[in-house]
Amino acid sequence: MNRLFLPADHPVEHALTGLALSHPALLRLNAEPLYVAARERHPGRRVGLVSGGGSGHEPLHTGFVGAGLLDAAVPGRIFASPHNRQVLEASRVAAGEDGVLHIVKNYTGDRINFGIAAERLRAEGIPVRRVLIDDDVATESEDTATGRRGTGATVLIEKLLGGAADSGLGLDELAALGAEITASSRSVAVASRAQTSPSQGGEAFPLQEGTLEYGVGIHGERAVAALEHPGFEQLVDRMTHRLLDALPDSTEAVLLLVNGLGATTLLELQAVHARVTGLLEKRDIDVAGRLVGTFVPALDMSGFSLTLTALRDHWHPYWHAPARTPAFPVTEFPR
């Protein structure tokens, strides 16, 4: 039986209508083509920030539209890329005096549609650059033709770029910064139950009892192989060490995201958070910023992901810069 409480027709449109109704001071909903735009922006921001992707990952990306983060977000159908016309229209609205920056997860459909929109924007005289997010260590293989997938690090990257944009950085500077942050970010995800198939109902793929999908994707992509559940401590340790091995040896401070994939409780996520923090402390790595909760789910999948971003000293103000959006925790300058 389908466990998703969604209308049969136009579920994404209905959901975005509800989001806009909940936050009228923050968001403006455009119905055709479909996108969400921020009502406020910092007066020092010269570049508009636009992101987007398939629905089913809420609050990503629409929940991060607002002052201090994204200027607009474009949602596709569930687990499907937005159309290039959506990206084009949202980018026109969001563009600042120095153009627009596209923040794109590394999936073929997203790359194609954001790319088409970027070509049209340039033809209109609007400067545009792209940050391509590819943080998933599970797809870090020469056998993966498309390269690493873009997953949980998107949340951290959008926040850092939002703070940087509000500081007045130009388009080329933001694009270079986004590439540096992405190169310093890695994620991995596990699942004990697949998401519900929105079209057919029931679990999208079966898992044997006592097994995990280690390296699952946020669209429900299966891992290369399932593994026997090793137990809580061993699992969290394995994931954390895998991420640390992928970061620079000189890492002294990190941003940490402990992210639920849709059906994982906060009780579980906070236990994971405590374990990861302890492992980082043993390596003398400071957790300079942290997020714990459901920020990038895969509908109602049972599982979680971990993301680490090796933090450079001059990025700290960008993380602590004020932000006001529907879903990102309220931040302020440190006292």
Order of alpha helices (4+ residues) and beta strands (2+ residues): alpha-beta-beta-beta-beta-alpha-beta-alpha-beta-alpha-alpha-beta-beta-beta-alpha-beta-alpha-beta-beta-alpha
